[in-house]
Amino acid sequence: MAHTPSEAQINRRGLLKLMLRMPTVRDRLQMLSANDDVLALCGAFEDASATLERLQRERTGVNLPAIVEYEELCRDIEREIMEICSHR
């Protein structure tokens, strides 16, 4: 039986991924992750990036629009995180 990660685990994975992708705001992001809204955004990034990775592995002509959509979603979340880190 597959283990389903908890929301806290998903949020933590997203936080770690974002910290690796954005080293310039790593410390600030770690501090701000104490805020539930920021942590939820990290979880949303984990969900979106995991889906993107799966779609890229399964790359077919049918899922190319979804790949583009999830790439854009990941970029949007990264931009929002950068904005939060620079303004709080």
C-alpha positions in Angstrom: 0.0 0.0 0.0 1.4 3.4 -1.0 2.0 6.0 1.7 0.2 9.2 1.1 2.3 12.2 2.4 0.6 14.5 4.9 0.0 18.1 4.2 2.9 19.1 6.5 5.2 16.7 4.6 4.1 18.2 1.2 4.6 21.7 2.5 8.1 20.9 3.8 9.1 19.3 0.5 7.9 22.4 -1.3 9.9 24.6 1.1 13.0 22.6 0.5 12.6 22.6 -3.3 12.1 26.4 -3.3 15.1 26.9 -1.0 17.2 24.9 -3.4 15.9 26.8 -6.5 16.2 30.2 -4.9 19.4 30.4 -2.8 19.4 34.2 -2.7 16.2 34.2 -0.5 16.8 30.8 1.2 17.2 32.2 4.8 14.4 34.7 4.4 12.1 32.0 3.0 12.9 29.7 5.9 12.0 32.4 8.3 8.8 33.3 6.5 7.7 29.7 6.3 6.5 30.0 9.9 3.6 31.8 8.3 0.8 29.3 7.3 0.1 31.2 4.1 3.7 31.0 3.0 3.9 27.4 4.0 0.7 26.6 2.0 2.3 28.3 -1.0 5.3 26.0 -0.6 2.9 23.0 -0.6 1.3 24.3 -3.8 4.7 24.5 -5.4 5.4 20.9 -4.3 2.1 19.7 -5.9 2.7 21.7 -9.1 6.3 20.7 -9.5 5.7 17.0 -8.7 2.9 17.0 -11.3 5.2 18.8 -13.8 8.0 16.2 -13.3 5.5 13.3 -13.8 4.2 14.9 -17.0 7.7 15.4 -18.3 8.6 11.8 -17.6 5.4 10.7 -19.5 5.9 13.2 -22.3 3.3 12.6 -25.0 1.8 14.9 -27.5 -1.4 14.8 -25.5 0.1 16.2 -22.3 2.3 19.0 -23.8 -0.3 21.7 -23.1 -0.5 20.5 -19.5 3.4 20.6 -19.3 3.3 24.2 -20.4 0.5 25.1 -18.0 2.4 23.5 -15.0 5.7 25.2 -16.0 3.9 28.5 -15.9 2.2 27.7 -12.6 5.6 26.8 -11.0 7.1 30.1 -12.3 4.1 32.0 -11.0 4.6 30.5 -7.5 8.3 31.2 -7.6 7.6 34.8 -8.5 5.1 35.1 -5.7 7.6 33.7 -3.2 10.3 36.1 -4.4 7.9 39.0 -4.0 6.9 37.8 -0.5 10.6 37.5 0.5 11.5 40.9 -0.7 8.5 42.7 0.9 8.1 41.2 4.3 
